[in-house]
Amino acid sequence: MNIQLEKMKQKQECETRKRIAEEKHREWVHKKREEERKERERKLSKEMAEKATRELEKMQLQEKAEVKYKEWLKKKRAEEAEKKKKEKEQEKEREAELQEKKARSEKIFKEWLQNARNKPRPVLNGYGFPRGKSAGLYFCTYVVT
């Protein structure tokens, strides 16, 4: 009977150890799952933070690009306005030069016209000779034999 008691005692100890081992295993599995869940949450929050940072950088870069584009556009428009202004000034200068040239030409033409009226007329009785004078008569005679 002693042996049976001892076997029973051993069996109970074995079952107790088994229960304790199972309990420890369950606790370990629970702890492990909790750690894995926390790790996933940490990774997810880290990824979200990185994504937010990238989005922020992207937005800032886009804003900078927009500001630079606006500055470039403003500069380009100013250059265009300056160019048009210079072209208008050059056109006015050309027009003024043409007016001046035209006025000078008309003045010179009127002076010439006044002088042409006062000049003596050439002699019209030239009889077909240069300067109205005969340079001599030349007759060619051919003898036919």
DSSP file with accessible surface (Angstrom, degrees, kcal/mol):
  #  RESIDUE AA STRUCTURE BP1 BP2  ACC     N-H-->O    O-->H-N    N-H-->O    O-->H-N    TCO  KAPPA ALPHA  PHI   PSI    X-CA   Y-CA   Z-CA
    1    1 A M     >        0   0  173      0, 0.0     4,-2.5     0, 0.0     5,-0.1   0.000 360.0 360.0 360.0 -32.6    0.0    0.0    0.0
    2    2 A N  H  >  +     0   0  121      2,-0.2     4,-2.3     1,-0.2     5,-0.1   0.833 360.0  51.2 -60.1 -39.9    2.9    2.2    0.6
    3    3 A I  H  > S+     0   0  119      2,-0.2     4,-2.7     1,-0.2    -1,-0.2   0.883 109.2  50.4 -68.4 -39.6    4.0    1.7   -2.9
    4    4 A Q  H  > S+     0   0  138      1,-0.2     4,-2.6     2,-0.2    -2,-0.2   0.890 110.7  49.4 -66.7 -39.1    0.5    2.6   -4.1
    5    5 A L  H  X S+     0   0  108     -4,-2.5     4,-2.7     2,-0.2    -1,-0.2   0.898 111.4  49.1 -63.6 -42.6    0.6    5.7   -2.1
    6    6 A E  H  X S+     0   0  116     -4,-2.3     4,-2.9     2,-0.2    -2,-0.2   0.903 111.5  48.7 -64.5 -41.5    3.9    6.6   -3.4
    7    7 A K  H  X S+     0   0  137     -4,-2.7     4,-2.7     2,-0.2    -2,-0.2   0.906 113.1  48.4 -63.7 -41.1    2.8    6.0   -7.0
    8    8 A M  H  X S+     0   0  112     -4,-2.6     4,-2.8     2,-0.2    -2,-0.2   0.898 111.9  49.0 -65.0 -41.3   -0.2    8.1   -6.3
    9    9 A K  H  X S+     0   0  131     -4,-2.7     4,-2.7     2,-0.2    -2,-0.2   0.917 112.4  47.9 -63.0 -44.1    1.9   10.8   -4.8
   10   10 A Q  H  X S+     0   0  111     -4,-2.9     4,-2.7     2,-0.2    -2,-0.2   0.890 111.4  51.2 -63.0 -40.2    4.2   10.7   -7.7
   11   11 A K  H  X S+     0   0  135     -4,-2.7     4,-2.7     2,-0.2    -2,-0.2   0.919 111.3  47.1 -64.1 -43.5    1.3   10.8  -10.1
   12   12 A Q  H  X S+     0   0  117     -4,-2.8     4,-3.0     2,-0.2    -2,-0.2   0.906 113.0  48.7 -64.3 -43.7   -0.1   13.9   -8.3
   13   13 A E  H  X S+     0   0   97     -4,-2.7     4,-3.0     2,-0.2    -2,-0.2   0.908 111.4  50.7 -60.2 -41.7    3.3   15.6   -8.3
   14   14 A C  H  X S+     0   0   72     -4,-2.7     4,-2.6     2,-0.2    -2,-0.2   0.924 112.7  45.4 -62.6 -44.4    3.6   14.8  -12.0
   15   15 A E  H  X S+     0   0  102     -4,-2.7     4,-3.1     2,-0.2    -2,-0.2   0.903 112.9  51.0 -66.7 -39.2    0.2   16.2  -12.7
   16   16 A T  H  X S+     0   0   55     -4,-3.0     4,-2.9     2,-0.2    -2,-0.2   0.936 112.4  45.6 -62.6 -47.0    0.9   19.3  -10.6
   17   17 A R  H  X S+     0   0  154     -4,-3.0     4,-3.0     2,-0.2    -2,-0.2   0.897 112.9  51.9 -60.8 -39.3    4.2   19.8  -12.4
   18   18 A K  H  X S+     0   0  130     -4,-2.6     4,-2.8     2,-0.2    -2,-0.2   0.923 111.6  45.8 -64.2 -45.0    2.4   19.3  -15.7
   19   19 A R  H  X S+     0   0  147     -4,-3.1     4,-2.9     2,-0.2    -2,-0.2   0.915 114.0  48.5 -63.3 -43.6   -0.3   21.9  -14.7
   20   20 A I  H  X S+     0   0   86     -4,-2.9     4,-3.0     2,-0.2    -2,-0.2   0.920 112.5  48.9 -62.7 -42.8    2.4   24.3  -13.6
   21   21 A A  H  X S+     0   0   57     -4,-3.0     4,-2.8     2,-0.2    -2,-0.2   0.917 112.8  47.4 -63.0 -43.1    4.3   23.8  -16.8
   22   22 A E  H  X S+     0   0   94     -4,-2.8     4,-3.0     2,-0.2    -2,-0.2   0.914 112.6  49.6 -64.1 -41.2    1.1   24.3  -18.9
   23   23 A E  H  X S+     0   0   86     -4,-2.9     4,-2.6     2,-0.2    -2,-0.2   0.935 112.8  46.3 -63.2 -44.7    0.4   27.4  -16.9
   24   24 A K  H  X S+     0   0  140     -4,-3.0     4,-2.9     2,-0.2    -2,-0.2   0.902 112.5  51.3 -62.8 -40.8    3.9   28.7  -17.4
   25   25 A H  H  X S+     0   0  115     -4,-2.8     4,-3.0     2,-0.2    -2,-0.2   0.924 110.7  48.3 -61.9 -45.5    3.6   27.8  -21.1
   26   26 A R  H  X S+     0   0  133     -4,-3.0     4,-2.9     2,-0.2    -2,-0.2   0.925 113.1  47.8 -61.3 -42.8    0.3   29.7  -21.4
   27   27 A E  H  X S+     0   0  114     -4,-2.6     4,-3.0     2,-0.2    -2,-0.2   0.917 112.6  48.6 -63.0 -43.9    1.8   32.7  -19.6
   28   28 A W  H  X S+     0   0  149     -4,-2.9     4,-2.9     2,-0.2    -2,-0.2   0.930 113.1  47.1 -62.3 -45.4    4.9   32.6  -21.8
   29   29 A V  H  X S+     0   0   31     -4,-3.0     4,-2.9     2,-0.2     5,-0.2   0.926 114.0  48.2 -62.5 -43.6    2.7   32.4  -25.0
   30   30 A H  H  X S+     0   0  125     -4,-2.9     4,-2.5     2,-0.2    -2,-0.2   0.931 113.6  46.8 -61.2 -46.6    0.5   35.2  -23.7
   31   31 A K  H  X S+     0   0  134     -4,-3.0     4,-2.6     2,-0.2    -2,-0.2   0.916 112.7  50.0 -60.7 -44.1    3.6   37.3  -22.9
   32   32 A K  H  X S+     0   0   86     -4,-2.9     4,-2.7     2,-0.2    -2,-0.2   0.919 111.4  47.7 -62.2 -46.5    5.1   36.5  -26.3
   33   33 A R  H  X S+     0   0  170     -4,-2.9     4,-2.7     2,-0.2    -1,-0.2   0.901 111.4  51.3 -62.2 -39.5    1.9   37.5  -28.2
   34   34 A E  H  X S+     0   0   58     -4,-2.5     4,-2.7    -5,-0.2    -2,-0.2   0.924 110.8  48.0 -63.1 -44.4    1.7   40.7  -26.2
   35   35 A E  H  X S+     0   0  105     -4,-2.6     4,-2.6     2,-0.2    -2,-0.2   0.916 112.2  49.3 -61.9 -43.8    5.3   41.6  -27.1
   36   36 A E  H  X S+     0   0   96     -4,-2.7     4,-2.6     2,-0.2    -2,-0.2   0.908 111.2  49.8 -62.9 -41.1    4.6   40.8  -30.7
   37   37 A R  H  X S+     0   0   89     -4,-2.7     4,-2.6     2,-0.2    -2,-0.2   0.935 112.3  47.1 -62.6 -44.9    1.5   43.0  -30.7
   38   38 A K  H  X S+     0   0  107     -4,-2.7     4,-2.7     1,-0.2    -2,-0.2   0.899 111.7  51.2 -62.7 -40.6    3.4   45.8  -29.1
   39   39 A E  H  X S+     0   0   79     -4,-2.6     4,-2.9     2,-0.2    -1,-0.2   0.912 110.7  48.5 -62.7 -44.0    6.2   45.4  -31.6
   40   40 A R  H  X S+     0   0  153     -4,-2.6     4,-2.9     2,-0.2    -2,-0.2   0.923 112.5  48.5 -61.1 -44.4    3.7   45.5  -34.5
   41   41 A E  H  X S+     0   0  102     -4,-2.6     4,-2.9     2,-0.2     5,-0.2   0.910 111.8  49.6 -61.7 -42.2    2.1   48.6  -33.0
   42   42 A R  H  X S+     0   0  140     -4,-2.7     4,-2.5     2,-0.2    -2,-0.2   0.935 113.1  46.3 -62.8 -45.1    5.6   50.2  -32.6
   43   43 A K  H  X S+     0   0  122     -4,-2.9     4,-2.9     2,-0.2    -2,-0.2   0.918 113.3  49.7 -63.0 -43.0    6.5   49.4  -36.2
   44   44 A L  H  X S+     0   0  102     -4,-2.9     4,-2.7     2,-0.2    -2,-0.2   0.931 112.2  46.5 -62.7 -45.1    3.2   50.7  -37.4
   45   45 A S  H  X S+     0   0   70     -4,-2.9     4,-2.5     2,-0.2    -1,-0.2   0.893 112.9  51.0 -65.3 -37.0    3.5   54.0  -35.5
   46   46 A K  H  X S+     0   0  134     -4,-2.5     4,-2.7    -5,-0.2    -2,-0.2   0.932 111.5  47.2 -64.5 -45.3    7.1   54.3  -36.7
   47   47 A E  H  X S+     0   0  116     -4,-2.9     4,-2.9     2,-0.2    -2,-0.2   0.906 112.2  50.1 -61.8 -41.8    5.9   53.8  -40.3
   48   48 A M  H  X S+     0   0  118     -4,-2.7     4,-2.8     2,-0.2    -1,-0.2   0.907 111.0  49.0 -63.6 -42.0    3.1   56.3  -39.9
   49   49 A A  H  X S+     0   0   56     -4,-2.5     4,-2.6     2,-0.2    -2,-0.2   0.923 112.9  47.2 -63.4 -43.9    5.5   58.8  -38.5
   50   50 A E  H  X S+     0   0   89     -4,-2.7     4,-2.8     2,-0.2    -2,-0.2   0.914 112.5  49.8 -63.0 -41.7    7.9   58.3  -41.4
   51   51 A K  H  X S+     0   0  115     -4,-2.9     4,-2.7     2,-0.2    -2,-0.2   0.924 111.3  48.6 -63.1 -43.7    5.1   58.5  -43.8
   52   52 A A  H  X S+     0   0   61     -4,-2.8     4,-2.6     1,-0.2    -2,-0.2   0.909 111.7  50.4 -62.5 -40.7    3.8   61.8  -42.2
   53   53 A T  H  X S+     0   0   72     -4,-2.6     4,-2.8     2,-0.2    -2,-0.2   0.922 110.9  48.3 -62.7 -45.2    7.4   63.1  -42.3
   54   54 A R  H  X S+     0   0  141     -4,-2.8     4,-2.8     2,-0.2    -2,-0.2   0.915 112.0  49.3 -61.5 -43.3    7.7   62.3  -46.0
   55   55 A E  H  X S+     0   0   96     -4,-2.7     4,-2.7     2,-0.2    -2,-0.2   0.916 111.6  49.4 -61.8 -42.6    4.4   63.9  -46.8
   56   56 A L  H  X S+     0   0   96     -4,-2.6     4,-2.8     2,-0.2    -2,-0.2   0.927 112.4  47.0 -62.7 -45.7    5.4   67.0  -44.9
   57   57 A E  H  X S+     0   0  115     -4,-2.8     4,-2.8     2,-0.2    -2,-0.2   0.905 112.1  51.3 -60.7 -42.3    8.7   67.2  -46.7
   58   58 A K  H  X S+     0   0  131     -4,-2.8     4,-2.5     2,-0.2    -2,-0.2   0.922 111.3  47.1 -61.7 -44.2    6.9   66.6  -50.0
   59   59 A M  H  X S+     0   0   97     -4,-2.7     4,-2.7     2,-0.2    -2,-0.2   0.915 112.7  49.1 -64.0 -42.3    4.5   69.4  -49.2
   60   60 A Q  H  X S+     0   0   99     -4,-2.8     4,-2.6     2,-0.2    -2,-0.2   0.915 111.8  49.0 -63.4 -42.1    7.3   71.8  -48.2
   61   61 A L  H  X S+     0   0  122     -4,-2.8     4,-2.6     2,-0.2    -2,-0.2   0.912 111.5  49.6 -62.8 -41.6    9.2   70.9  -51.4
   62   62 A Q  H  X S+     0   0  123     -4,-2.5     4,-2.6     2,-0.2    -2,-0.2   0.906 110.6  49.9 -64.6 -41.4    6.1   71.6  -53.4
   63   63 A E  H  X S+     0   0  114     -4,-2.7     4,-2.6     2,-0.2    -2,-0.2   0.916 111.1  49.2 -63.1 -43.1    5.6   74.9  -51.7
   64   64 A K  H  X S+     0   0  140     -4,-2.6     4,-2.8     2,-0.2    -2,-0.2   0.924 111.6  49.2 -61.0 -44.9    9.2   75.9  -52.3
   65   65 A A  H  X S+     0   0   57     -4,-2.6     4,-2.6     2,-0.2    -2,-0.2   0.911 111.1  49.9 -61.5 -40.1    8.8   74.9  -56.0
   66   66 A E  H  X S+     0   0  103     -4,-2.6     4,-2.6     2,-0.2    -2,-0.2   0.919 111.2  48.7 -65.1 -42.3    5.6   77.0  -56.2
   67   67 A V  H  X S+     0   0   78     -4,-2.6     4,-2.6     2,-0.2    -2,-0.2   0.938 112.8  47.8 -63.2 -45.1    7.3   80.0  -54.7
   68   68 A K  H  X S+     0   0  151     -4,-2.8     4,-2.7     1,-0.2    -2,-0.2   0.905 111.6  50.7 -62.1 -41.5   10.2   79.7  -57.0
   69   69 A Y  H  X S+     0   0  132     -4,-2.6     4,-3.0     2,-0.2    -1,-0.2   0.928 110.2  49.3 -62.7 -43.4    7.9   79.3  -60.0
   70   70 A K  H  X S+     0   0  132     -4,-2.6     4,-2.7     2,-0.2    -2,-0.2   0.915 112.2  48.3 -62.7 -41.6    6.0   82.4  -59.0
   71   71 A E  H  X S+     0   0  123     -4,-2.6     4,-2.7     2,-0.2    -2,-0.2   0.924 113.2  47.7 -62.5 -44.6    9.2   84.4  -58.6
   72   72 A W  H  X S+     0   0  136     -4,-2.7     4,-2.9     2,-0.2    -2,-0.2   0.918 112.5  49.0 -61.6 -44.7   10.4   83.2  -62.0
   73   73 A L  H  X S+     0   0   40     -4,-3.0     4,-2.7     2,-0.2    -2,-0.2   0.918 111.6  49.1 -62.5 -42.4    7.0   84.0  -63.6
   74   74 A K  H  X S+     0   0  163     -4,-2.7     4,-2.3     2,-0.2    -2,-0.2   0.929 113.2  47.0 -61.6 -45.3    7.1   87.5  -62.0
   75   75 A K  H  X S+     0   0  135     -4,-2.7     4,-2.6     1,-0.2    -2,-0.2   0.916 112.0  50.6 -62.5 -43.6   10.7   88.1  -63.3
   76   76 A K  H  X S+     0   0   87     -4,-2.9     4,-2.5     1,-0.2    -2,-0.2   0.910 110.7  48.4 -63.4 -42.8    9.8   86.8  -66.7
   77   77 A R  H  X S+     0   0  170     -4,-2.7     4,-2.6     2,-0.2    -1,-0.2   0.894 110.7  51.1 -64.7 -39.3    6.8   89.1  -66.9
   78   78 A A  H  X S+     0   0   62     -4,-2.3     4,-2.7     2,-0.2    -2,-0.2   0.920 110.7  49.0 -63.0 -42.5    8.9   92.1  -65.8
   79   79 A E  H  X S+     0   0   96     -4,-2.6     4,-2.7     2,-0.2    -2,-0.2   0.911 111.1  50.0 -62.4 -42.9   11.4   91.2  -68.5
   80   80 A E  H  X S+     0   0   88     -4,-2.5     4,-2.7     2,-0.2    -2,-0.2   0.916 111.2  48.5 -61.4 -44.0    8.7   91.0  -71.1
   81   81 A A  H  X S+     0   0   60     -4,-2.6     4,-2.5     2,-0.2    -2,-0.2   0.923 112.6  48.4 -62.7 -43.2    7.3   94.4  -70.0
   82   82 A E  H  X S+     0   0   98     -4,-2.7     4,-2.6     2,-0.2    -2,-0.2   0.908 111.4  50.5 -61.8 -42.7   10.8   95.9  -70.2
   83   83 A K  H  X S+     0   0  116     -4,-2.7     4,-2.6     2,-0.2    -2,-0.2   0.925 111.3  47.5 -62.7 -44.9   11.3   94.4  -73.6
   84   84 A K  H  X S+     0   0  127     -4,-2.7     4,-2.6     2,-0.2    -1,-0.2   0.901 111.3  52.0 -62.7 -40.1    8.0   95.8  -74.9
   85   85 A K  H  X S+     0   0  120     -4,-2.5     4,-2.4     2,-0.2    -2,-0.2   0.932 110.9  47.0 -62.0 -45.0    8.9   99.2  -73.4
   86   86 A K  H  X S+     0   0  115     -4,-2.6     4,-2.8     1,-0.2    -2,-0.2   0.905 111.2  51.8 -63.3 -41.6   12.2   99.2  -75.2
   87   87 A E  H  X S+     0   0  103     -4,-2.6     4,-2.6     1,-0.2    -1,-0.2   0.911 110.1  48.8 -62.2 -41.3   10.6   98.1  -78.4
   88   88 A K  H  X S+     0   0  148     -4,-2.6     4,-2.7     2,-0.2    -1,-0.2   0.917 111.7  49.4 -63.0 -43.1    8.1  101.0  -78.2
   89   89 A E  H  X S+     0   0   97     -4,-2.4     4,-2.6     2,-0.2    -2,-0.2   0.923 112.2  47.7 -61.7 -44.1   10.9  103.5  -77.5
   90   90 A Q  H  X S+     0   0  104     -4,-2.8     4,-2.9     2,-0.2    -2,-0.2   0.906 111.2  51.3 -63.6 -40.2   12.9  102.2  -80.4
   91   91 A E  H  X S+     0   0   92     -4,-2.6     4,-2.7     1,-0.2    -2,-0.2   0.918 110.7  48.5 -63.0 -41.8    9.8  102.4  -82.6
   92   92 A K  H  X S+     0   0  152     -4,-2.7     4,-2.8     2,-0.2    -2,-0.2   0.909 111.6  49.9 -63.7 -42.2    9.2  106.0  -81.5
   93   93 A E  H  X S+     0   0  115     -4,-2.6     4,-2.8     2,-0.2    -2,-0.2   0.927 111.8  47.7 -61.9 -45.1   12.9  106.8  -82.2
   94   94 A R  H  X S+     0   0  118     -4,-2.9     4,-2.7     2,-0.2    -2,-0.2   0.918 112.8  49.0 -61.2 -42.4   12.6  105.3  -85.7
   95   95 A E  H  X S+     0   0  111     -4,-2.7     4,-2.7     2,-0.2    -2,-0.2   0.919 111.5  49.0 -63.4 -42.7    9.4  107.2  -86.3
   96   96 A A  H  X S+     0   0   58     -4,-2.8     4,-2.8     2,-0.2    -2,-0.2   0.916 111.7  49.5 -62.6 -43.0   11.0  110.4  -85.2
   97   97 A E  H  X S+     0   0  122     -4,-2.8     4,-3.0     2,-0.2    -2,-0.2   0.915 111.4  49.1 -61.9 -43.3   14.0  109.8  -87.4
   98   98 A L  H  X S+     0   0  115     -4,-2.7     4,-2.9     2,-0.2    -2,-0.2   0.919 111.8  48.5 -62.6 -42.6   11.8  109.1  -90.4
   99   99 A Q  H  X S+     0   0  120     -4,-2.7     4,-2.8     2,-0.2    -2,-0.2   0.924 113.7  47.3 -61.7 -44.2    9.8  112.3  -89.7
  100  100 A E  H  X S+     0   0  120     -4,-2.8     4,-2.8     2,-0.2    -2,-0.2   0.923 113.4  47.8 -63.1 -44.4   13.0  114.3  -89.4
  101  101 A K  H  X S+     0   0  127     -4,-3.0     4,-2.9     2,-0.2    -2,-0.2   0.913 112.8  49.0 -62.4 -42.7   14.4  112.7  -92.6
  102  102 A K  H  X S+     0   0  122     -4,-2.9     4,-2.7     2,-0.2    -2,-0.2   0.921 112.0  48.2 -63.4 -44.1   11.1  113.4  -94.4
  103  103 A A  H  X S+     0   0   59     -4,-2.8     4,-2.5     2,-0.2    -2,-0.2   0.925 112.9  48.4 -62.7 -43.8   11.1  117.0  -93.2
  104  104 A R  H  X S+     0   0  131     -4,-2.8     4,-2.9     1,-0.2     5,-0.2   0.927 111.9  49.8 -60.9 -44.0   14.8  117.4  -94.3
  105  105 A S  H  X S+     0   0   66     -4,-2.9     4,-2.8     1,-0.2    -2,-0.2   0.917 111.5  47.8 -62.8 -44.1   14.0  115.9  -97.7
  106  106 A E  H  X S+     0   0  101     -4,-2.7     4,-2.8     2,-0.2    -1,-0.2   0.911 112.5  49.9 -63.2 -40.7   11.0  118.2  -98.2
  107  107 A K  H  X S+     0   0  132     -4,-2.5     4,-2.6     2,-0.2    -2,-0.2   0.940 113.1  45.3 -62.8 -47.2   13.1  121.2  -97.2
  108  108 A I  H  X S+     0   0  101     -4,-2.9     4,-2.8     2,-0.2    -2,-0.2   0.913 113.0  51.4 -63.5 -40.4   15.9  120.3  -99.5
  109  109 A F  H  X S+     0   0  117     -4,-2.8     4,-2.7    -5,-0.2    -2,-0.2   0.928 110.6  48.3 -63.7 -41.8   13.4  119.6 -102.4
  110  110 A K  H  X S+     0   0  134     -4,-2.8     4,-2.7     2,-0.2    -1,-0.2   0.913 111.9  49.7 -64.6 -41.2   11.8  123.0 -101.9
  111  111 A E  H  X S+     0   0   98     -4,-2.6     4,-2.8     2,-0.2    -2,-0.2   0.928 112.0  48.0 -61.5 -43.9   15.2  124.7 -101.9
  112  112 A W  H  X S+     0   0  143     -4,-2.8     4,-2.8     1,-0.2    -2,-0.2   0.914 111.0  51.2 -62.5 -41.3   16.1  122.9 -105.0
  113  113 A L  H  X S+     0   0   57     -4,-2.7     4,-1.7     2,-0.2    -2,-0.2   0.921 111.3  47.6 -62.4 -43.3   12.7  123.8 -106.6
  114  114 A Q  H  X S+     0   0  104     -4,-2.7     4,-1.2     1,-0.2    -2,-0.2   0.927 115.3  45.4 -62.1 -44.9   13.3  127.5 -105.7
  115  115 A N  H  X S+     0   0   93     -4,-2.8     4,-1.0     1,-0.2    -2,-0.2   0.855 108.8  56.5 -67.8 -33.8   16.8  127.3 -107.1
  116  116 A A  H  < S+     0   0   24     -4,-2.8     3,-0.2     1,-0.2    -1,-0.2   0.854 105.1  52.0 -67.9 -32.8   15.7  125.5 -110.2
  117  117 A R  H  < S+     0   0  160     -4,-1.7    -1,-0.2     1,-0.2    -2,-0.2   0.847 111.3  47.3 -69.9 -34.5   13.2  128.3 -111.0
  118  118 A N  H  < S+     0   0  124     -4,-1.2    -1,-0.2    -5,-0.2    -2,-0.2   0.620  90.9  99.2 -83.7 -12.8   15.9  131.0 -110.7
  119  119 A K  S  < S-     0   0  129     -4,-1.0     2,-0.1    -3,-0.2    -3,-0.0  -0.475  82.3-106.3 -75.3 146.7   18.5  129.1 -112.9
  120  120 A P        -     0   0  124      0, 0.0    -1,-0.1     0, 0.0    -2,-0.1  -0.428  34.8-117.4 -73.2 146.1   18.9  130.2 -116.5
  121  121 A R        -     0   0  195     -2,-0.1     3,-0.1     1,-0.1     2,-0.0  -0.544  30.1-106.9 -80.9 147.9   17.5  127.8 -119.0
  122  122 A P        -     0   0  102      0, 0.0     2,-0.2     0, 0.0    -1,-0.1  -0.351  43.7 -90.9 -72.3 156.3   19.8  126.2 -121.6
  123  123 A V        -     0   0  117      1,-0.1     3,-0.1     2,-0.1     8,-0.1  -0.500  33.6-160.9 -69.2 131.2   19.7  127.4 -125.2
  124  124 A L  S    S+     0   0  163     -2,-0.2     2,-1.2     1,-0.2     3,-0.3   0.517  70.2  85.3 -93.9  -9.1   17.2  125.3 -127.1
  125  125 A N        +     0   0   92      1,-0.2    -1,-0.2     2,-0.1    -2,-0.1  -0.406  45.2 132.9 -90.7  63.9   18.4  126.1 -130.6
  126  126 A G    >   -     0   0   17     -2,-1.2     3,-2.2    -3,-0.1    -1,-0.2   0.629  57.1-141.9 -88.9 -11.8   21.1  123.4 -130.8
  127  127 A Y  T 3   -     0   0  182     -3,-0.3    -2,-0.1     1,-0.3    -3,-0.0   0.828  67.5 -61.2  54.0  27.6   20.1  122.1 -134.2
  128  128 A G  T 3  S+     0   0   84      1,-0.3    -1,-0.3     0, 0.0    -3,-0.0   0.615 110.5 119.3  81.2   7.0   20.8  118.6 -133.1
  129  129 A F  S X  S-     0   0   91     -3,-2.2     3,-2.0     1,-0.0    -1,-0.3  -0.818  76.6 -91.7-101.9 155.6   24.5  119.3 -132.4
  130  130 A P  G >  S-     0   0   92      0, 0.0     3,-1.8     0, 0.0    -1,-0.0  -0.395 109.5  -5.2 -65.9 133.4   26.1  119.0 -129.1
  131  131 A R  G 3  S-     0   0  227      1,-0.3     3,-0.1    -2,-0.1    -8,-0.0   0.728 120.9 -77.2  53.5  25.3   26.0  122.3 -127.2
  132  132 A G  G <  S+     0   0   34     -3,-2.0     2,-0.4     1,-0.2    -1,-0.3   0.584 104.7 114.2  71.2   7.1   24.5  123.9 -130.3
  133  133 A K    <   -     0   0  159     -3,-1.8     2,-0.4    -5,-0.0    -1,-0.2  -0.884  66.4-122.3-113.5 148.9   27.8  124.1 -132.2
  134  134 A S        -     0   0   74     -2,-0.4     3,-0.1     1,-0.1    -5,-0.0  -0.685  12.1-162.0 -89.0 133.3   28.9  122.3 -135.2
  135  135 A A        -     0   0   86     -2,-0.4     2,-0.1     1,-0.4    -1,-0.1   0.488  60.5 -75.4 -93.4  -3.0   32.0  120.2 -134.9
  136  136 A G        -     0   0   39      2,-0.0     2,-0.5     0, 0.0    -1,-0.4  -0.392  46.3 -89.5 123.5 155.7   32.5  120.0 -138.6
  137  137 A L        -     0   0  125     -2,-0.1     2,-0.5    -3,-0.1    -3,-0.0  -0.865  32.6-170.7-102.9 134.4   31.0  118.2 -141.6
  138  138 A Y        -     0   0  198     -2,-0.5     2,-0.5     2,-0.0    -2,-0.0  -0.982   3.6-176.3-126.2 116.0   32.4  114.9 -142.6
  139  139 A F        -     0   0  170     -2,-0.5     2,-0.6     2,-0.0    -2,-0.0  -0.955  12.1-153.2-110.3 135.2   31.2  113.5 -145.9
  140  140 A C        -     0   0  100     -2,-0.5     2,-0.5     2,-0.0    -2,-0.0  -0.907  10.2-165.0-106.6 125.3   32.3  110.1 -147.0
  141  141 A T        -     0   0  125     -2,-0.6     2,-0.5     2,-0.0    -2,-0.0  -0.934   2.5-158.8-112.2 135.5   32.4  109.5 -150.7
  142  142 A Y        -     0   0  201     -2,-0.5     2,-0.6     2,-0.0    -2,-0.0  -0.927   6.8-147.3-113.5 134.0   32.6  106.0 -152.1
  143  143 A V        -     0   0  125     -2,-0.5     2,-0.5     2,-0.0    -2,-0.0  -0.894  10.6-159.1-101.2 126.6   33.8  105.3 -155.5
  144  144 A V              0   0  137     -2,-0.6    -2,-0.0     0, 0.0     0, 0.0  -0.874 360.0 360.0-106.1 126.0   32.2  102.4 -157.2
  145  145 A T              0   0  173     -2,-0.5    -2,-0.0     0, 0.0     0, 0.0  -0.817 360.0 360.0-118.2 360.0   34.2  100.9 -160.1
